[in-house]
Amino acid sequence: MRFNRMLLSTTLVVVALVIQVCVLARLQLPGAVPDLLLLTVLGLALVYGHVGGALIGFGAGLLADLAPPADHAAGRYALVLCVIGYLAGLAKPDNGQLRSAAGPMLVVVGAAVGTTLLYAGVGALVGDTAARHVGLGSLLFTAALYDLLLAPFVVPGVMALARRAENDPLGETGGSGKAADVSSGWLSSGTGLRIGSQRGGLRMKAVKARSARAGRIKGVKRL
């Protein structure tokens, strides 16, 4: 990953984690907690692709595993966000631009449900049955609802920052195309034609000089 990607991703992940732990986790909402960290990973994955999404998801999940008051095994959420970041990165648009908001919203809902299921599944493998006591259905519904309500305020902003830090390849392509058009126009209307016309003029002068010399030689022979 490039340095600007690493710097921006680290900054956004740390800010999202601090807000989630210090603010969202203390709201005591029914069911799940709004996952600002997940939305940040999704926004970055939709710009950087599946490889960047997986790496960012793993790093963000590992920070969440180590940040207090984490009460689960380290690496559990890192595995979940790594998988979710990879899958979300597969939904990255080919042209770098989103045609509508429906696609990202579906990604958010799928990621919220998938994160809850994967987290509960990994917890069941390591002996954590907290999801059973709370109610998996309630967790799925509230997680999707909270993340869907929070997504319009987080995902577009994260994607915009990521594109700006990435120096938008589409903008570079358009700029290079424009530069190519300008350069080709400059060559066709400026130096290239002038040089050609100068060469053509020199050739015409050379031909006239040769014909004049031939005429003189013929005149001398006649005399």
Secondary structure, 3 states (H helix, E strand, C coil): CCHHHHHHHHHHHHHHHHHHHHCHHHCCCCCCCCCHHHHHHHHHHHHHHHHHHHHHHHHHHHHHHHCCCCCCCCCHHHHHHHHHHHHHHCCCCCCCCCCCCHHHHHHHHHHHHHHHHHHHHHHHHCCCCHHHHHCHHHHHHHHHHHHHHHHHHHHHHHHHHHHHHCCCHHHHHHHHHHHHHHHHHHHHHCHHHHHHHHHHHHHHHHHHHHHHHHHHHHHHHHC
